[in-house]
Amino acid sequence: MNIKLKIFLILFLTISINCKEYDKLTEADKQKNAGEKINLVMIESGSYSGYNESGIVLKVIEDKNSFNELYRIIHSINLPQPQLPGIDFNTEILLAAFSGRKPTGGYSIDLVNAQLTGNSRLYVEVLTKEPQSGSILTQAVTSPYALASVKRGDFSEIVFLDRNRDILKKVKIE
């Protein structure tokens, strides 16, 4: 095969693949990239919690009573239970992420990169981590979680995105 033809085919395939990747961008991607960065304050995170639902669970907590109940569940495996962190629900909203029960250590979940867009949406990226194959791991059931707060603002909806910027969940704010 001619060298020029090989180079042309390689360039054509590279451009085609990149164009297809661009086509995968969602409207959320475009809005998220154009947003104003918002300060996300990590309250706490860990590998062990009493929250045992399966799969990823994302919550938005807007009042102290709901937070008290959630925190009690998270720390139901701890004796004594730690003191409830001080959050002013008049000015803050709590975001909670749970990755569900896992068979070993090496898993985690984090809330990062909060951005506010002009259409009153707050986008929050949820990052999950799984252990690499062959890793030496803690041989205990874990239940990773993360709690973060964000200042109340001019947004009526929180949209949780995965690392690929696919929408995981949308929550309307009251």
PyMOL commands that set and color helices and strands:
alter all, ss='L'
color gray80, all
select helices_A, chain A and resi 3-23+27-33+64-74
alter helices_A, ss='H'
color red, helices_A
select strands_A, chain A and resi 36-38+40-46+57-61+92-98+108-116+121-129+145-151+157-161+167-172
alter strands_A, ss='S'
color yellow, strands_A
deselect
rebuild
show_as cartoon
